[in-house]
Amino acid sequence: MSSQLDILALEPFYGGVRKAMLETVMRCSRHRWTLLKLPPRRIERRLSAAAHWFAEQLSRHWAGKVDLLFTSEALNLADLIRLVPELENKPSVVYFHNNQLPDPDGGESRSTHDLVNLNTAQAALELWFNSEFHVNLFAYRAAAMVERHPELSSRNPVPAMLAKSRVMPPPFDLHLASSIQTSNPVARQKRTIFVSTRDANMELLNLGLETLSMRGERFKLLTVGPVEKLSNAFARMTIDENDEYAQTAGMLRSDIYLSTQRWAPVDMYAVRALTAGCWPVLPEDGVYSEFIPKQLQSRCLYDATPDSLASRIQDVWHLNQDEDGAAAAAFLLSVKGFDAISACKAIDERLSAIVARYSGK
């Protein structure tokens, strides 16, 4: 078998972390990647229709070689294989950036899309997740879905899904900050907070910043993402979501990276902000405890209340930070698994192993 594989990648929601990951993988991988994509609009529409759109494109235009199919969870893989039967004989990997399984604590509302991720997970040869937290969240939600559907309980698919699951950190370019500082140095500006509003809890964000302001603190915001629900009471500058250079330069200017995204499976901006030297102020739930060193968690994580958020920011500005140099080194070490070169190498090796094992059947 050739050391260079032909990989067909399908991404129905090509934006944000999904776009960043695929761009990095295709740039750094030793394999040959062909990418078909759709813009990042209405995830529920992608779950129901993306498989049909990709199937039509493949039937009309595709004549290349495929050693492995790579897609995200925003696609109904079972439907795609039914529509393109020749893909049934190819190994497939599904990358779970997020999951669309319903929250069992969110009430009894039902959707036609509730089972799509379960069907996709059963159809794939291997499932990749961006964090340990996300694996556990998926297992929790999948088990709850099985309980809701008696027809699944006799053949519970969850153990088999977990057996073929693994954590594969998404690769990001972590060297842009150092490149900017080398070519065009950026000065850190105290009391500048970098915040991503995409998927953020905007009520918590507004109340936390309001609490900070009421305590007499002055600050300015650098934001990336939609700002319609962000209070106009705070001075801010918004950076284009597609301008990675400007975002990184903004992180270099900021002394704090603030997140109010609850139960985040991964946070691309947080990873990049740590490499840019921002001090992280993050919810104590989700993925964050996985890449914030334990000895620093009490100084970085808050309990998702406005008072705690404001207090953690004040700690950064007012407490003696003699160990900041050591903390910065610890942060860099904690996110090294996301580094493009090492993460892409791990991805390449795993894809080769999957195809070799599959070919040996």
C-alpha positions in Angstrom: 0.0 0.0 0.0 1.3 3.5 -0.9 2.3 5.7 2.0 0.3 8.5 0.4 -3.5 8.0 0.6 -6.3 9.5 -1.4 -8.8 11.0 1.0 -12.2 12.3 0.1 -13.2 14.9 2.7 -16.8 16.2 2.9 -17.6 19.2 5.1 -21.3 20.3 5.1 -20.6 23.2 7.6 -17.4 24.8 6.3 -16.6 27.6 8.7 -15.0 28.3 12.1 -13.0 25.5 13.7 -14.1 23.1 10.9 -12.6 25.3 8.2 -9.5 26.0 10.3 -8.9 22.3 10.9 -9.3 21.2 7.4 -7.2 24.0 5.9 -4.4 23.1 8.4 -4.7 19.3 7.7 -4.6 19.7 4.0 -1.6 22.0 4.2 0.4 19.8 6.5 -0.7 16.2 5.6 1.4 13.9 3.5 -1.8 12.4 2.0 -3.7 13.7 -1.0 -7.0 15.4 0.1 -10.0 16.3 -2.0 -12.5 18.5 -0.3 -16.1 19.1 -1.1 -17.9 21.6 1.1 -21.0 23.6 1.9 -21.2 27.0 3.7 -21.9 27.1 7.4 -25.6 27.7 7.4 -28.4 26.1 9.4 -27.0 22.9 10.9 -30.4 21.2 10.9 -30.6 21.7 7.2 -27.2 20.1 6.7 -28.2 17.1 8.8 -31.2 16.5 6.6 -30.0 17.4 3.1 -26.2 17.5 2.9 -25.9 13.7 2.2 -28.2 14.1 -0.8 -26.3 17.1 -2.2 -22.9 15.4 -1.8 -24.3 12.2 -3.3 -25.5 14.1 -6.4 -22.1 15.9 -6.8 -20.2 12.6 -6.5 -22.4 10.8 -9.0 -22.1 13.6 -11.5 -18.5 14.7 -11.2 -16.4 12.3 -9.1 -14.1 9.9 -10.9 -11.1 9.9 -8.6 -9.6 7.3 -6.4 -10.7 7.1 -2.7 -8.8 5.2 0.0 -10.8 6.7 2.9 -13.8 9.0 3.4 -13.5 11.7 6.0 -16.4 13.8 7.2 -17.8 15.7 10.1 -20.9 14.9 12.2 -22.9 17.5 10.3 -23.6 14.9 7.6 -25.9 11.8 7.7 -23.3 9.2 6.8 -25.8 6.4 6.7 -27.8 8.3 4.1 -24.7 9.1 2.0 -23.7 5.4 1.9 -27.2 4.4 0.9 -27.1 6.9 -1.9 -23.6 6.2 -3.0 -23.2 2.4 -2.4 -19.6 2.2 -3.6 -18.6 4.2 -0.5 -19.8 1.2 1.6 -16.6 -0.5 0.7 -14.4 2.4 1.9 -13.3 3.0 5.5 -14.8 6.1 6.9 -13.8 8.5 9.7 -16.3 11.0 11.3 -14.8 13.9 13.2 -17.2 15.2 15.9 -16.5 18.9 16.3 -19.8 19.1 18.2 -22.8 16.8 18.4 -26.4 17.4 17.6 -27.8 14.8 20.0 -30.4 16.5 22.2 -29.6 17.4 25.8 -31.5 14.9 27.9 -31.9 17.6 30.6 -33.5 20.0 28.0 -37.1 18.6 28.2 -39.1 16.3 26.0 -38.9 18.3 22.7 -38.3 16.0 19.7 -36.8 16.6 16.3 -36.5 14.6 13.1 -32.7 15.2 13.4 -32.3 13.6 16.9 -31.1 10.3 15.6 -28.9 11.5 12.8 -25.6 11.5 14.8 -26.4 8.0 16.1 -26.9 6.8 12.6 -23.7 8.4 11.4 -21.7 7.0 14.3 -23.0 3.5 13.6 -22.1 3.8 9.9 -18.5 5.0 10.4 -15.5 2.8 10.9 -14.0 5.2 13.4 -15.1 8.2 15.4 -12.8 11.1 16.3 -13.5 13.6 19.0 -11.8 16.9 19.9 -11.7 16.3 23.7 -12.2 13.7 26.4 -15.1 15.9 27.6 -16.8 15.6 24.2 -16.5 11.8 24.2 -18.2 11.7 27.6 -20.8 14.2 26.6 -21.6 12.2 23.4 -21.8 8.9 25.4 -24.2 10.6 27.9 -26.5 12.0 25.3 -26.4 8.8 23.2 -27.3 6.6 26.1 -30.3 8.9 26.9 -31.4 8.7 23.3 -31.3 4.9 23.4 -33.5 4.9 26.5 -36.0 7.1 24.7 -36.3 4.7 21.8 -37.2 1.2 22.8 -36.4 -0.2 19.4 -32.7 0.6 20.1 -32.5 -0.8 23.6 -32.3 -4.5 22.5 -29.3 -3.7 20.4 -27.7 -0.8 22.3 -25.2 0.8 19.9 -23.4 2.9 22.5 -20.7 0.4 23.6 -19.7 -0.3 20.0 -19.6 3.4 19.3 -17.3 4.1 22.3 -15.1 1.2 21.3 -14.3 2.9 18.0 -13.9 6.4 19.4 -10.7 8.2 20.1 -9.6 11.8 20.9 -7.7 13.5 18.1 -7.0 17.2 18.9 -7.8 19.5 15.9 -4.6 20.9 14.5 -4.1 24.7 14.5 -1.2 26.9 13.5 0.2 27.9 16.9 3.2 29.9 15.5 1.4 32.9 14.0 1.7 34.9 17.2 5.5 34.5 17.3 5.7 35.3 13.6 3.8 38.5 14.1 6.0 39.5 17.0 9.1 38.8 15.0 8.0 40.8 11.9 5.8 43.5 13.4 5.8 43.5 17.2 2.5 44.2 19.0 2.5 45.8 22.4 0.3 44.4 25.2 -2.4 46.8 26.4 -3.6 46.2 29.9 -7.3 46.1 30.5 -8.0 44.9 27.0 -10.2 41.8 26.9 -10.4 39.5 23.8 -13.7 37.7 23.7 -15.4 35.4 21.1 -19.2 35.8 21.0 -19.8 32.9 18.7 -21.6 30.2 20.8 -21.2 32.4 23.9 -23.7 32.7 26.7 -24.5 36.3 26.0 -26.5 36.9 29.1 -23.6 35.7 31.3 -21.2 37.9 29.2 -23.2 41.0 29.5 -23.9 40.6 33.2 -20.3 39.7 34.0 -19.0 42.8 32.2 -21.7 44.9 33.8 -20.6 43.7 37.2 -17.0 44.5 36.4 -18.0 48.0 35.3 -20.1 48.5 38.4 -17.0 47.7 40.5 -15.3 50.7 39.0 -13.1 48.8 36.5 -12.4 50.4 33.1 -11.7 48.1 30.1 -12.1 47.8 26.4 -13.1 44.7 24.4 -11.8 43.2 21.2 -14.5 40.9 19.9 -14.8 38.3 17.2 -18.2 37.0 16.2 -21.7 38.4 16.2 -22.4 41.4 18.4 -26.1 41.9 18.1 -26.7 40.7 21.6 -23.7 42.3 23.2 -24.4 45.4 25.3 -23.4 48.7 23.7 -22.4 50.0 27.2 -18.8 48.7 26.7 -16.2 50.2 24.4 -15.3 47.6 21.8 -13.7 46.9 18.4 -14.9 43.9 16.3 -12.5 41.8 14.3 -13.6 39.8 11.2 -14.1 36.1 11.9 -12.2 35.2 8.8 -9.2 37.3 9.5 -6.9 35.0 11.5 -4.0 37.5 11.3 -6.0 40.4 12.8 -7.4 38.1 15.5 -4.0 36.9 16.6 -2.7 40.5 16.6 -5.7 41.4 18.7 -4.8 38.6 21.1 -1.3 39.9 21.3 -2.7 43.3 22.3 -5.0 41.9 24.9 -4.1 40.8 28.4 -7.2 38.6 29.0 -9.0 36.1 26.9 -12.6 35.7 28.1 -15.0 32.9 27.2 -18.6 32.5 28.3 -19.2 29.4 26.1 -20.7 26.8 28.4 -19.9 23.1 28.0 -17.6 23.8 25.1 -16.2 20.6 23.4 -13.2 22.7 22.2 -12.2 26.4 21.9 -10.0 27.3 19.0 -9.7 30.9 20.2 -8.7 29.9 23.7 -5.9 27.7 22.4 -4.6 30.4 20.1 -5.0 33.1 22.9 -2.8 31.0 25.2 0.0 31.0 22.5 -0.4 34.7 22.2 0.2 35.3 25.9 -3.4 36.2 27.0 -4.4 35.2 30.5 -7.5 32.9 30.2 -10.7 33.5 32.1 -12.9 30.5 31.3 -16.0 28.6 32.6 -15.1 25.7 34.9 -17.2 23.3 32.7 -16.6 21.8 29.3 -13.1 21.2 27.8 -11.3 24.0 29.7 -10.1 22.0 32.6 -8.4 19.6 30.1 -5.9 22.2 28.9 -5.6 24.6 31.9 -2.9 23.1 34.2 -4.4 22.0 37.5 -2.1 24.3 39.5 -3.5 27.3 37.6 -7.2 26.4 37.4 -8.2 28.3 40.5 -6.8 31.5 38.9 -8.4 30.9 35.4 -11.7 29.1 35.8 -14.9 30.6 37.2 -18.2 29.1 38.3 -20.3 30.6 35.4 -21.8 33.4 37.5 -21.3 37.1 36.7 -19.7 37.7 40.1 -17.2 35.0 39.7 -16.4 36.1 36.1 -15.8 39.7 37.3 -13.7 38.6 40.2 -11.4 36.4 38.1 -10.7 39.3 35.8 -10.0 41.6 38.7 -7.6 39.0 40.1 -5.6 39.2 36.8 -5.4 43.0 37.1 -4.8 43.5 40.8 -3.1 40.4 42.4 0.6 39.9 42.4 1.5 37.9 39.3 5.1 37.0 40.1 4.7 33.6 38.5 3.3 34.8 35.2 6.4 33.7 33.3 6.1 30.2 34.6 2.3 30.3 34.0 2.9 31.3 30.3 5.3 28.4 29.8 2.8 26.0 31.4 0.0 27.3 29.1 2.2 26.7 26.0 3.0 23.2 27.2 -0.7 22.4 27.8 -1.8 23.2 24.3 1.1 21.6 22.4 -1.1 18.7 21.3 -2.9 21.2 19.0 0.2 22.2 17.2 -0.3 21.7 13.5 2.8 19.7 12.8 2.5 17.1 15.6 -1.3 16.9 15.4 -1.3 16.4 11.6 1.4 13.8 11.9 -0.8 11.9 14.4 -3.7 12.2 12.0 -1.7 11.0 9.0 -0.4 8.0 10.9 -3.8 7.0 12.2 -5.4 7.3 8.7 -2.7 5.1 7.3 -3.3 2.5 10.0 -7.0 2.5 9.4 -6.6 1.9 5.7 -4.0 -0.7 6.2 -6.2 -2.6 8.7 -9.2 -2.2 6.5 -7.4 -3.4 3.4 -6.2 -6.5 5.3 -9.7 -7.7 6.0 
